[in-house]
C-alpha cells in the first residue's frame, strides 16, 4: 500500500491542472517582499502600503491560516508542496499559525474544509481547481471565514472567497521566444494536458512568443500544438512528442503535468529539447530540458495570506504574473547561452512594463498577431 | 483457570482486539521515535474519530464503501477464492453508476434503483470474468484479477474522457443527476425549513448538515447479515463453502464446481458494486475523475476482510475501524504534525498481527501437550496483557 502511495504521490500530482513552481528555486521565495511591493493589477489600492516585507508589524495574531491539498498530497513536488512552503515562510516571517490537511480522494475535500473551520482557522486555502465545488459550499456556509483557491476563478462571485489565477501566458511567451531563438529546424511543438482555459494560457502565450521571435529575429518558426487529453498519461505524452520530433521539431514545450514527463523522456531519447513547466524541471533531464516556465504558487499564497493577516479585505479575484514575481523562466540556461537568456529577460521586463501583453486565448492571440503585422 | 485463559485466547475476536491494541502500541513507538508525543497523539487520533457527532457520522460515511468491498473479499475467502480484484470490480461499479446516473433522468426511487442495478451488474460481471477464467481454463484468480484491476483503472480514465461524459475544463465527468442521490434527507437539508431546523439543533447540524450521511451503511449491515445467512443457512451457501474447503470432495459429491466458482466471484463482485453505487450516489462529488493510481477502496477491503477474519459481521466493525483511522489520520497530521503515513503503519501492523494471531492457538495446543507449566506462564502473561488493554 505504501508503494502505491508513493506512486500516487508522484503521479497523482500530474492530474492536477497545473504543477507549481518548486519552492527550492530561490528566486521566487526570496523576492516575496518585492512581490508585495509591486502594485498588482487586481489589487491596485493598498498593495504597496501593506508590503510588510520582513517585519510582522500590523499582523493580527488571532489569524490562523491553513490549507487543504488536492489529491496530489503535500509532497507532490508541485503546487501543493509549493503552497505549503509559502505558508511555512509566512509562519517564519510573521509568527502566524499555519497548518495543512491532505486530501486522499475528492470526497475528502468537504470534510477537510470542515476540519479546518473547526480548528479555528480564519483563512482557508484550497489548492487546485478540483476543490472548487467543496470550497464554494464551505464558503457559503461559513460567511465569517475567508477562503481562497489556487487556479480557479471565483466563478460564483462569493464574497468571502478569493480566486487566485496566474498569468501563465507570460512565462509561456518568454519560453516561446527562447524556443524560436534556439530551434535549428524552425519547427517547435506544444503538448497540452486537457484543453481548458488554463492550458489555453500556456498554448497561446507560447505561440505568441514564437511569433514575436519570428518577427524580431527574422525567422519562420512553425508551432505544432497537440493535446493529450490527460494530465497523467506519460506514455501518451511520449508518443505525441516522439511524433513531433520525427516530424522535424527539435523543441517541445509541455503544459501537461504528468503527461509532460513523457515529453521530457522523449526529448531525452531523441536527444532533442523539451521545455518544462511550473517548476524548474531541468533535473529530470539536465541535457534536454532547455528551460522551464515557472509558476510560483508559494509567492501568491504567502502574499495573500500576509495581506489577509494585516486586515486587508481580499478581492474576489486576484491575478499573479511577472510583476508580482509569481511567474518566470528558470535561471538555468546552460543549454542555450547568455544572449538568448538576456533577451528573454528583457522581454519579461517589457511584459512587466506593459509594452507586450501576451495573449491568453485564441482570440487575443489573433489580435496580437495582427498587431505584430 | 489455565484452560479458561487458553480458551479466551483462542477466541478469534479476542485475538483481533489484541492485534489492534498492539497495532496502536507499535504506532506509539513509531510516533515517539519520530519525536511526537505518543499518548497525546493516539488520544487525538481517537478523539478525532469519535469526539463529536459530526466525526462519528463522517467515519460511518467514509467506511461504507470499505465495508462493502471488505464483505466482497470476505465472501470470496469463505468460498476459497482470493478476490484481490475487489479494486477493479469497485471501479467498474463506479463507472457504471456514473454511466447510468449522469444520463438517465428518472424520478427518484427509479433512478436510484437503476444506478444501483447498473453498478451491481457491472461489478458482478467483472468479477464473473475472473470466475469463468478460473473455472473453465484454470487460471488463478489472483493473476487475472490483478490484471483486471489495471484494465478497470484505464477504462475509468478512458470513460472519464469520452465526449458524452467528460465535463469540459475539468479532469472529471459530469455528476450524476440529483434524483439518484442517496443521502438521508438531502432535499430537506437544502430547503429553507431544513436549514432553519439544522441551524437550531447542533446535533442534527453536525450529523446531517455537515456530512453526506447516506443509506449505504444501513444497506451494508443488511448485506452483511444476508451474506452470513446465505453462507450458513442455505444449500447454495453450503455448496459454495464445500467448493472452497475441498474442491475434489465437492466434485465427488456432485456439486457443480465451476458454476459455484463463477457464482462466488459474481456475488463477491456484486458486493463491491453495491459499495461503488453508494459511494457515487451517497458522497460528493458524485462523479468520476481521471485517476493516475487506484483509490484503494478495494485494496482496503482486503485489509478489512483480514482484520475481520472473513466474518461478514466482523467486516462492519473492521470497516468502521479502518474508516475511522483514515478519517482521524488527517487530524493527527493537522494537530500533532505527524505524517498521515503513521496511519498506514498502524493498519499494516494490525493486519500483520491478525494474520499472525492464527498461530497463537496452534502454539498453545502444541505446548499444552509438551510442557504444561510453560504454557501456563505464556497464557497468563498474554491474558494479563489483554485484561490491561480492556
Interface residues (C-beta under 8 A of the other chain):
Chain A: X1 X2 X4 X5 X7 X8 X11 X12 X14 X15 X16 X17 X66 X99 X100 X101 X102 X104 X105 X106 X107 X108 X109 X110 X111 X112 X114 X115 X116 X119 X129 X130 X133 X134 X194 X195 X196 X197 X198 X229 X230 X231 X232 X233 X258
Chain B: X54 X58 X62 X157 X161 X168 X169 X170 X171 X172 X210 X211 X212 X279 X283 X284 X285 X289 X290 X291 X292 X293 X294 X295 X296 X299 X326 X327 X330 X331 X333 X334 X335 X340 X341 X344 X347 X348
